[in-house]
Amino acid sequence: MPQLPRLPIDPTAVSRQFARRAPLDAAQFLFGEIAQRMLRRLSYIRIAPHDILDAGCGAAHALDPLRARYPDLHYIGQDHCTTLLDTARARYLSKPGFWHRLRNKPTPQPEFIQSDLAETGLADQSLDLVWSNLALHWHAEPHLVLQEWRRILRNDALAMYSSLGPGSLRELREAVAEAGLDTQPMEFVDMHDFGDLMLQVGFADPVMDQEVITLTYKTAEKLLDDVRVLGGNPHAQRRAGLVGRAWRARLIKALERRRHDDGTIHLSLEVAYGHAWRVQARRGVVGEIPVTVFKRAKPLEDGKPPPRVVPRKPDEPT
């Protein structure tokens, strides 16, 4: 059984940094927009799911948009961050929501679970759809996440997700390098690698596409503020501790040198979209062809950096 290397992501840092950003309302300028683009892609697929997992749900901002398309859905929101799940429960379980008030018949209550994306704790083949918006790139072992999604999906059910790709934050990474700042920015997996992983764990007919969204800013300070609300840097080799004024000033100065002719500073986000079907294991001339099973990587020894996974660089051809 193959064992893939871990991405250099500190999972504790991911939960801690998102807890600081709860309830993620300020980040919906991107998360909400990508959710709408995912819903448009979903509208072309013939599927009528009832049991839906929102993997990496945060504060469950996707609940109402999914209910608008599937009014009778059984929604399960899953996240590793307790603070965000507490926000979601307070918003959607303490009082009737918008769709409860709008409809004449009761809307099924949502359910929220705290667990790792790769170990949901849900039953085998219990879901019709796994939906995951900009969450997969925060996990150190995405191959195990995809394997888990296949396990909990019913036959002919769908997994749909979005994630950031290697072209994301290109201008910020360049500024960090130019300023000589002692830190490692976050790394991202190429969409083609995700497509290959989906096939390896047993999904069928993966469809992958991507787009580059360019955000424009009048000030470097606003750019950095937006990067902060979208999530921190969980790289295992990131700079430890809080940055000082001098560190931030060097970064801002490097960003200022990247102004375009119209006076704006750009920030690129490469967004990858993927979906695939959960199918039964295929049968060959000698019987059933088993699905590849990946082992979870061993815990890292204290003081030893994780194995480096270096995906495609943004300037390399696909």
C-alpha positions in Angstrom: 0.0 0.0 0.0 1.5 3.3 -1.0 2.2 6.1 1.5 2.2 9.6 0.1 4.2 12.3 1.8 2.4 14.9 3.9 2.0 18.5 2.8 3.9 20.9 5.0 0.8 22.0 6.8 0.4 22.3 10.6 -3.2 21.1 11.3 -3.2 22.7 14.8 -2.3 26.0 13.2 -5.2 25.7 10.7 -7.8 25.3 13.5 -6.3 28.0 15.7 -6.1 30.5 12.9 -9.6 29.9 11.7 -10.9 30.2 15.3 -9.3 33.7 15.4 -11.2 34.6 12.2 -14.6 33.3 13.3 -17.3 33.8 12.1 -15.7 34.2 8.7 -18.3 36.8 7.6 -15.6 39.1 6.3 -14.2 36.3 4.1 -17.4 35.7 2.2 -16.4 38.1 -0.5 -14.4 35.1 -1.8 -15.9 32.0 -0.2 -19.5 33.1 -1.0 -18.5 33.9 -4.6 -16.8 30.6 -5.1 -19.8 28.8 -3.6 -22.1 30.5 -6.2 -19.8 29.4 -9.0 -19.9 25.8 -7.6 -23.7 25.9 -7.5 -23.7 27.0 -11.2 -21.6 24.0 -12.0 -23.8 21.8 -9.9 -26.9 23.0 -11.8 -25.7 21.2 -15.0 -25.5 17.8 -13.1 -28.5 15.6 -12.8 -28.6 14.8 -9.1 -31.2 15.1 -6.4 -29.3 14.6 -3.2 -30.9 14.3 0.2 -28.0 13.6 2.6 -25.3 16.2 2.0 -22.0 16.7 3.8 -20.5 20.2 3.8 -16.9 19.3 4.4 -15.0 22.1 6.0 -18.2 24.0 6.5 -16.8 26.8 8.7 -19.8 28.7 10.1 -22.2 27.0 7.6 -22.5 29.9 5.1 -23.3 27.4 2.4 -26.4 26.0 4.2 -29.0 28.5 2.9 -27.7 28.4 -0.7 -27.8 24.6 -0.7 -31.3 24.6 0.9 -32.4 27.0 -1.9 -31.5 24.3 -4.4 -32.5 21.2 -2.3 -35.2 22.3 0.2 -35.6 18.9 1.8 -31.9 18.2 2.3 -30.4 16.6 5.4 -27.4 18.9 5.9 -24.4 17.8 7.8 -21.8 20.5 8.5 -18.3 19.2 9.4 -15.3 21.2 10.5 -12.3 20.7 12.6 -12.6 24.2 14.2 -14.8 24.1 17.3 -15.2 27.9 17.4 -16.7 28.0 13.9 -19.0 25.1 14.6 -20.3 26.8 17.8 -21.1 29.8 15.6 -22.9 27.6 13.1 -25.0 26.0 15.8 -25.9 29.3 17.4 -27.0 30.6 14.0 -29.0 27.7 12.7 -30.1 25.6 15.7 -31.1 28.2 18.3 -34.0 29.7 16.3 -35.9 29.1 13.0 -33.8 30.0 10.0 -34.9 31.8 6.9 -36.0 28.7 5.1 -38.0 27.5 8.1 -40.0 30.8 8.0 -40.4 30.8 4.2 -41.8 27.3 3.8 -45.1 26.0 4.9 -43.7 22.7 6.0 -40.8 22.1 8.4 -37.3 22.1 7.1 -35.0 19.3 8.4 -32.7 20.5 11.1 -29.0 20.7 10.2 -26.5 18.6 12.0 -22.9 19.7 12.9 -20.0 17.4 13.7 -16.4 18.2 14.8 -13.9 15.9 13.1 -11.0 15.8 10.7 -11.8 15.9 7.0 -10.0 12.5 6.6 -11.8 10.9 9.5 -15.4 12.1 9.5 -16.8 9.3 11.7 -19.8 9.0 9.4 -21.1 5.6 8.3 -20.1 3.9 5.1 -22.1 4.8 2.0 -24.4 7.2 3.9 -24.3 10.3 1.7 -25.6 11.5 -1.7 -23.3 14.5 -2.0 -20.0 15.7 -0.5 -19.7 19.5 -1.0 -16.5 21.2 0.0 -15.7 24.9 -0.7 -12.1 26.0 -0.4 -11.3 23.6 2.4 -9.2 20.8 0.8 -6.0 22.8 0.5 -5.9 23.3 4.2 -5.4 19.5 4.8 -1.9 18.0 5.0 -3.1 14.7 3.5 -5.7 15.4 0.8 -5.4 11.9 -0.6 -6.8 10.6 2.7 -9.7 13.1 2.5 -10.6 12.0 -1.0 -10.4 8.4 0.2 -12.7 9.2 3.1 -15.2 10.9 0.8 -15.4 7.8 -1.4 -16.1 5.6 1.7 -19.0 7.7 3.0 -20.7 8.3 -0.4 -23.3 5.9 -1.8 -22.8 4.4 -5.2 -23.5 6.9 -8.0 -23.2 9.7 -5.5 -21.1 12.8 -6.2 -18.1 14.6 -4.6 -17.7 18.3 -5.6 -15.1 20.7 -4.2 -13.0 23.8 -4.9 -9.5 24.5 -3.7 -6.8 27.0 -4.2 -4.1 26.1 -6.7 -0.3 26.9 -7.1 -0.9 30.2 -8.9 -2.6 31.6 -5.8 -1.0 34.6 -3.9 1.8 34.8 -6.5 2.3 38.5 -6.0 2.5 38.1 -2.2 5.0 35.2 -2.4 7.2 37.3 -4.8 7.1 40.2 -2.4 8.0 38.0 0.6 11.0 36.6 -1.3 12.1 40.1 -2.5 11.9 41.5 1.0 14.0 38.7 2.3 11.5 37.8 5.0 12.3 34.7 7.0 9.2 32.6 6.4 7.7 29.9 4.2 4.4 30.8 2.4 1.7 28.2 2.0 2.0 25.7 -0.9 -0.9 24.4 -3.0 -1.5 21.2 -5.0 -2.2 21.3 -8.8 -5.6 20.4 -10.0 -4.3 17.7 -12.2 -2.8 16.0 -9.2 -6.2 16.1 -7.5 -7.8 14.5 -10.5 -5.2 11.7 -10.5 -5.8 11.2 -6.8 -9.6 10.9 -7.3 -9.0 8.1 -9.9 -6.5 6.4 -7.6 -9.0 6.2 -4.6 -11.8 4.9 -6.8 -13.8 7.8 -8.1 -14.9 7.8 -11.7 -15.0 10.4 -14.5 -13.3 13.3 -12.6 -14.0 16.7 -14.1 -11.4 19.4 -13.3 -11.2 23.0 -14.3 -9.7 26.2 -13.0 -9.7 29.9 -13.3 -7.6 32.7 -12.1 -9.4 35.5 -10.1 -7.5 38.7 -9.9 -8.2 41.0 -7.0 -7.2 44.6 -7.3 -6.2 46.9 -4.4 -5.5 50.6 -3.9 -3.4 49.9 -0.9 -1.0 47.1 0.2 -2.5 47.3 3.7 -6.0 46.3 2.4 -4.5 43.5 0.4 -2.8 42.1 3.5 -6.0 42.5 5.5 -7.9 40.4 3.0 -5.3 37.7 2.9 -5.5 37.6 6.7 -9.3 37.2 6.8 -9.1 34.4 4.3 -7.0 32.3 6.6 -3.5 32.4 8.0 -0.3 30.7 7.0 -0.2 27.1 8.4 3.0 26.2 6.7 5.0 24.0 9.2 8.1 26.1 8.4 6.5 29.5 8.7 8.0 32.3 10.8 7.2 31.7 14.4 5.6 34.4 16.5 4.1 37.8 15.7 5.6 40.0 13.0 6.9 43.4 14.0 6.4 46.8 12.3 9.7 46.6 10.5 8.8 43.1 9.0 5.4 44.4 7.9 6.9 47.6 6.5 9.4 45.6 4.3 6.6 43.5 3.0 4.4 46.5 2.2 7.3 48.2 0.4 7.9 45.1 -1.8 4.1 45.1 -2.6 4.2 48.8 -3.5 6.8 48.1 -6.1 4.2 45.8 -7.9 1.8 48.6 -8.7 0.4 48.4 -12.2 -0.1 51.3 -14.7 -3.5 52.0 -13.3 -2.0 52.4 -9.8 -3.5 49.2 -8.3 -1.8 46.2 -6.7 -3.0 42.8 -7.9 -3.4 39.5 -6.0 -4.0 36.4 -8.1 -6.1 33.4 -6.8 -6.0 30.2 -8.9 -9.2 28.4 -8.0 -9.6 24.8 -9.0 -13.0 23.0 -9.2 -13.5 19.3 -9.3 -16.2 16.7 -9.1 -16.4 13.0 -9.6 -18.7 10.1 -9.1 -18.5 7.3 -6.5 -18.9 4.0 -8.3 -18.6 0.4 -7.2 -15.2 -1.2 -7.5 -14.8 -2.5 -11.1 -14.5 -6.2 -11.8 -11.8 -7.6 -14.0 -11.1 -11.1 -15.4 -9.7 -12.2 -12.1 -12.3 -10.6 -9.9 -12.8 -7.3 -8.2 -10.1 -4.7 -8.7 -9.4 -3.2 -5.2 -9.4 0.5 -4.6 -6.0 1.8 -3.5 -5.7 2.4 0.2 -3.3 5.0 1.5 -1.7 4.8 4.9 -1.8 7.9 7.1 1.6 9.3 7.4 3.4 8.7 10.7 3.5 11.5 13.2 6.4 13.8 12.7 9.3 13.6 15.2 9.8 16.7 17.4 11.9 19.3 15.8 12.0 17.5 12.4 10.4 19.3 9.5 7.7 17.4 7.5 8.5 15.9 4.1 8.4 18.6 1.4 5.7 18.3 -1.2 6.5 20.7 -4.0 3.6 20.9 -6.5 3.8 22.5 -9.9 5.2 26.1 -9.7 2.9 28.8 -11.1 5.2 29.6 -14.0 5.5 26.0 -15.2 3.3 24.8 -18.0 0.5 22.5 -17.2 
